């Protein structure tokens, strides 16, 4: 009898031990985290941009916004932007993003340069990149300078080859370095392909008054201009409107502006800030940033001409071939636009 009872107790103990081992395996010991088998997540990459105007201008600010969205999609970054930032708020907005832990902050326009140089030393781990200038400052301030001279030159080449009246014009916005460079490039491009043509380059003095830019364009048209263009951001929409209203061929600027007037916009002189922003942001993300001036032009794919769309069959093959050859010559370095000044 005792042996039987002892056997029963042994059986009970065995069952208890088995149960304890089962439950220990199920819950008493933390199961390995499956995420430990995965590659560690990359640290968050946060990018912000300050814009002087609205993202709806279909030009300068819109191009930068598109670049920010590409940074979000292509680099997996967390992004933010502030549009129509007043000059008096530049420093405050820079500081705000830096204090929120943004790794990279763009100031879209040379006017953001001085505020960035002032704020940057307070946040050495944040990179500040200013467009349309060549400023730099160790260890964390760099700049992007898309080649506006080349951009304007290409617009001038198209205008100079297309004109029949030998009178063309370009409306500029504010007389700042990048706009002046575009206008000078326009003059050089016209002269390069058509020394007999007259080119006029008035300025509005602002980037927002489309009505004023339209009046300037109409004045040029009334004087005989048969090809017009602009580099005036939102104000430049008035130039496109004038061309549409008078049936005058126009050349868009900054972004592809064909959709604004498909019948009259022949092409656009592109200044692809979106690509430039993505290129530099990738360098920052990969730890390859240097506090230097990054110059982007035709060779880098940041300056060029948009498709001809409905004008593809309207333009003489000779003109299109000449334009294509000039673009190629700039890309390969055979033609240095700056040497023509």
Residue, then its C-alpha position, 0 to 999 in steps of 0.5 A: x500500500x505504501x509503495x502504491x501511494x508513493x508511486x502516486x506521489x511520484x506521478x503527481x510530482x512529475x506532472x507538476x514539474x512538466x506543467x511548470x516547465x510548460x508554463x515557463x516556456x510559454x510565459x514565464x520567460x520572455x520570448x525572443x523579440x522577433x525584431x531582434x532578427x531584423x536589421x536595426x531601424x535607421x535613425x530618423x532623418x528630419x528635413x525642413x525648409x523655409x520658403x519666401x513665397x507660396x508653394x502654389x506659385x508654380x515656380x521658385x517655391x513650388x519647385x522647392x516644395x516638390x523637392x521636399x516631397x521627393x526627399x520624403x518619398x525617396x529618402x524616407x525623411x520626416x519633413x516640414x515646411x513654412x511658406x511665405x516666411x517674413x524676413x523678420x521671422x527667419x531666425x525664429x523659424x530656423x531656431x524652431x526647427x533646429x530645437x525640434x531636432x531637424x537634421x537638415x534645414x533649407x533656406x530657399x533663397x539668398x535672403x536666408x543666408x545671414x540669418x542662417x549664419x547667425x543661428x547655425x553656431x547654436x546648433x552644430x549638429x544641424x545642417x543649414x543649406x541656403x539656395x541661390x547663394x554661395x555662402x559657407x560656414x564651418x562646420x554646418x552651413x553650406x549652399x546650393x547655387x543652380x546655374x541661373x546664367x546657363x538657365x537664362x542662356x538656354x531661354x535666350x537661345x530658344x528665343x533668338x532662334x525662333x524670333x522673326x521680328x528680331x525683338x525678344x524680351x524677358x521680365x525679371x523679378x527682383x534684381x537679386x543675383x540669381x535673377x540678374x544672372x538669368x537675365x544676363x544669360x538671356x542676353x548672352x543666349x540671344x546674341x550667341x545665336x542671333x547677333x542681329x536680334x534686340x533683347x530687352x530685360x525689364x524688372x518688376x522689382x518684386x515676385x508677386x505682382x503678376x499684373x505688373x509683369x503682364x503689363x511689361x510683357x504687353x508693352x514689349x509685345x506692342x513694341x514688336x517682341x514676338x518671343x517673351x519669357x520671364x524669371x519672376x516667380x509668381x509675378x511671371x505668371x502674368x507674362x505667361x498670361x500676356x502671351x496666351x492673350x496675344x497669341x505670342x510664343x512664350x518660354x516658361x521658367x524654373x518649372x515646366x509651365x506648359x500646362x499654364x498655356x499649352x498653345x503658347x508655351x514653347x518650352x521652359x527654361x528649367x531650374x530644377x531645385x527639386x533635384x538639387x535639394x534631393x542630391x544635397x539631402x542625400x549627402x547629409x543623410x549619408x554623412x557625406x556633407x561638407x560645408x561648401x557651395x554645391x553648384x548645379x547646372x546642365x551637367x548635373x541635370x539641374x538646368x535644362x529645357x522642358x519638352x516642346x509638347x505641341x510645338x514639337x512639330x511646329x519648330x523647324x528641325x534645324x532649330x531643334x537640332x541647333x538647340x540640342x547641340x548647344x545643350x550638349x556642348x554645355x553639358x560636356x564643357x565644350x561651351x562655357x557660358x560664363x566665358x561669353x560674358 
